[in-house]
């Protein structure tokens, strides 16, 4: 390679590094809990994290080895949120604050066990919300990736869906029998909807689905109505 091409490649790499740091700084300004080394800005980065990030793999292993039934009869799968942690009573995630407030006000805290649906970790029990890796995966949102001027790879995105679905399926096969009922709440459309549907297409486990066309962080009343509808 000619010297001028070497210099061009180096300048390009430095420019990309600067832009990446700028995006990460912006994300952490809004959510200081995010680990700056675990910000994934494209589908390819998310896919590599699922397959090769040691902290992600270790957390999934810890989740698989956790088996402590709470005595609750109903399991609720809820979409993960970029704002972390989701810890009950202290979370700054509006969607999880709405969820926990609805459970409390409807007197369902002793009846419903909460699980998060994460593209990187699969199904995350509430007991892991505080200690799990504080990742950020906005690289799975095509509009966000393109707005940042980063490459959107549809094949990588499809691979993320496939890998995440396999992880979720493994968890559900192990733990579906721990509860009398399973429910799943998610946004329509969303990656959570696609993962869950992929899982159920392959293995139609009895899970009651509750899709919402509104953001779960927008309205406590909408979330409360959905949670109230789980009682049958």
N, C-alpha and C positions, 0 to 999 in steps of 0.2 A: 504494500500500500504506500502511495506517495506521501511525503511529509505533510502536504497541505490537507490530504484526506484524513491523516491522523489527527491533525489539529481540529478539523471540522467535527470529527467524531467526538473528540474530547469536549469541545465547546457544547455540542448537542447534549452529551451526557450530563455536563454540569448544569445546563439549563433545565433539564428534566429533574435533576436532583433538587434544584432550587424550587421549582414548581411543586414538587412532591412535598417538600418541607413546608411550603406555604399552605398547601391543602391540609396537612396534618396539624399545623399550628392553629388553623381556623377551626378544625374539628375539636381540638382539645380546649380551645377557648370556650366553646359551647358546652363541652363535657369533659372536665378535667380528669375524671376517673379513667378515661380511655388510656390504655398503654400505647405510647407512641410507636412502639415496635410491632404493634399488632393492628395497624390500620391498613385495611385492604381496599385498594382504590379501583380495582378492575376484577372481572370474573376470574381471570387467570390467577391473580394474587389470592383470591379466596380459595380457588381449587388447590393451589400449592399449599396453602395453610392447612386445609383439611387433610391432605396427604402427607405433609412433611413437617408441620410445626409441632415440636415436641410437647409444648404446653397444652396445645389443643388435644393431642392424642392422649396425654396423661390424664386430662380432665375427663375425657370420654371413658377411659379405663376405670377411673374412680367412680364414675356414674354407674357403669356396668356392675361394679362390685358392691354397690350400695343396695341393700335390701332390708329396709326397716319399715314395714307397713304401719301406717299411722292410725289405723282404725277407721278412717274416713271411708265412706261407701262410694263416693263419686270422684272421678279424676277429671280435671279440666286442663286441656292443652291450650296455651295462650301464646300468641306470637311474641318473639323476642323484640326488644326495643334497643335502639342505638344508645340511648341514655342509660348508663349503668352506674352501680349495681341496681338490681330490682328488689332489694331487700325490703320486706314488709315493715312499714312504719317509718322508714327513712328514705325510701327511693324518691328520686326526682323525676323519674319517668312518669309522665302524665297518664299514659295508658295503664301502667301498673298501679298508680295511685287510684285511678278510677276503679280498677278491678278490686283492689283490697277494700276500698270504701264501700263498694257494692256488697261484697261478701259480709263485711261487718254489719252494715245497716240492714241487710236481709237475714241476719242471724244464721249465716251459712258457713261460718269459719270452721265449725267443728264437723261439717259434712263434706266439704269440697277440698280436695288436695290439688294444689296448683303446680303445673309443669309448664316450662317455657319451650317453645319450638324454635330451635336455633339452626340455621343452615350449616354452621360449623360444628356444633356439638350434638346435634340431634335433639332428643328430649332431655331437658334439664330439670331435675327435681328442685323444689324450692330450697331445700337444704344446701344447695350448691350456689345459690344466687350471689352470696357475698364473696365466695372464695374462687369462683370460676375465672378464667382469663377475661380481662376487660377489653375485648376486641371491638373493632368497628368495621362493619362490612357494607358500607354504602356502595362499594364496587359492584354490588348486585342490582343496583338501580340504574337502568340504562340512561335515563334522563340526566342523572347526576354525573355519570361517567362522561357522557358526551359534553355536558356543560363545562366540565373541567378540561376538555380537550384531550381526553385520554382514550385509548383504543377500546372499543366494545367488541368482544369476541363471542358471538352467539353460541358457538360450539363449546367454549369453556363454560358458558352459562348453563347449557344443557347438561354438561358433565357435573356441575355443582348440584343440579337438581337430582341427578342419578345417584351421586355419592351420598348426598344428604338423605335421600329417601331410603337408601340401604341402611344407613345408621339408625334412622327412626324406626324402620321396620324391625331391625334387630332388637331394639329396646322394647317395642310393643309386643313382640313374640314372647319376651321374657316376663313382662309385667302386666300384660292385659288382664290376666286372671286375678290380679291383686285387688281389683275394684269391681263393684257390681255394674257400674256404668262408666263410660268414657264419653266426654264431650270435647269438641274442639271449636274455638272461636277464632276467627281470622278475618282479615280485610279482603274484599273482592274488588279488583284482582290483586294478588300479591304472590310473592315467592312462597309464603307459608301455605297458601291455598294449593299451589302447584305441587309442592312437596307432599302434602297430605293426600292429595288426589292420586299422585303417583303411587304412594304406599297402598292406598285402598284399592286401586285398580289391580294391583298385583296380588293383594291379599285382603279381601273385603271383610275386615274385622268390624264388629258392631261398634261404631263410633258415631255419635250424634253430631252433625256438623251445623254450625251457626255462622254463616257468612254475613258480613256487614259492609255496606257500600260506603260507610263513613269511617273516618279515622277513629280508632279506639281512644285516641288522646283528645278528641274534640269535645265529647259530651259525656259527662258522668251519667246523665239520665239514660242515654242510649245504652251504655254499658250495663247499667243497673237493670234495664228492661231485658237485655239479653241474658244476664245471669239469673234473673228472676224466672225466665222462661226455661231454665234447666230443671226446675222442680216439676215433677209430673205425678 
